[in-house]
């Protein structure tokens, strides 16, 4: 009698054991699927690299680009040709709309409230994402990176340069 | 009594074997997922796009793509066709039907080709600004 009871107990344990294994396997499969199914989000790095490229173009080795400011005078027509001047191309066969936006504001060190030169390029509709993410990051919105640094022109006038870069590309970087 | 002991032993052996089979399948699944073509295509395409974005003219970058080369070979994809750069879009292809595209913003003329030696490297050459 004892032997029969023990055997029944063993069988019940083995059934439960397999049930536990199936639950664990289901959990592992689910987690792996979610982990590898989520794309790598590189937009923050991309926005940083874009910011660095713009910074190199606006000011190289601490001296501001003479095409932007020369002897304290700003160039008025730079807005349209800025992308070409900095060797940037925001158009791509991969996307219908441009997926980038950039903003460069140059301030004289004496007046940090009013910019003396304001350059924008790309699609400005992504700019609204930056305002929405001031308190917390929302994955599906575009990523915004801000940079600022100090530079001088060829007459040693001092400036503060503020750069904002925005990268969207949500479909390729976030699971939607 | 002898027969009953034999049955218990056999049940235990089957139970252990099934457990081992189960765990093996689980581990194989994990390894396959981690080294799958879809994951690697995406990772290399994004890596190459970021490298190009950060590059300056006349730079030559050597990328160790050993794991990808073997996988592409197994899937019947030619070494020259793994990385393609058209206009400002990088395409990494590791299966006949697959392929992952990612665009870059640096307006440069880039060429990508497999290295002669060591054979597992891929060369990304930035020729100049467009």
HADDOCK unambig.tbl for C-alpha pairs under 7 A between the chains (distance, minus, plus):
assign (segid A and resid 36 and name CA) (segid B and resid 39 and name CA) 6.95 0.50 0.50
assign (segid A and resid 46 and name CA) (segid B and resid 50 and name CA) 6.72 0.50 0.50
assign (segid A and resid 49 and name CA) (segid B and resid 53 and name CA) 6.90 0.50 0.50
assign (segid A and resid 49 and name CA) (segid B and resid 54 and name CA) 6.24 0.50 0.50
assign (segid A and resid 87 and name CA) (segid B and resid 106 and name CA) 6.28 0.50 0.50
assign (segid A and resid 87 and name CA) (segid B and resid 107 and name CA) 5.04 0.50 0.50
assign (segid A and resid 87 and name CA) (segid B and resid 129 and name CA) 6.80 0.50 0.50
assign (segid A and resid 88 and name CA) (segid B and resid 105 and name CA) 5.58 0.50 0.50
assign (segid A and resid 88 and name CA) (segid B and resid 106 and name CA) 5.00 0.50 0.50
assign (segid A and resid 88 and name CA) (segid B and resid 107 and name CA) 4.93 0.50 0.50
assign (segid A and resid 89 and name CA) (segid B and resid 105 and name CA) 4.99 0.50 0.50
assign (segid A and resid 89 and name CA) (segid B and resid 106 and name CA) 6.16 0.50 0.50
assign (segid A and resid 89 and name CA) (segid B and resid 107 and name CA) 5.24 0.50 0.50
assign (segid A and resid 90 and name CA) (segid B and resid 105 and name CA) 5.58 0.50 0.50
assign (segid A and resid 92 and name CA) (segid B and resid 88 and name CA) 6.52 0.50 0.50
assign (segid A and resid 92 and name CA) (segid B and resid 103 and name CA) 6.76 0.50 0.50
assign (segid A and resid 94 and name CA) (segid B and resid 103 and name CA) 6.86 0.50 0.50
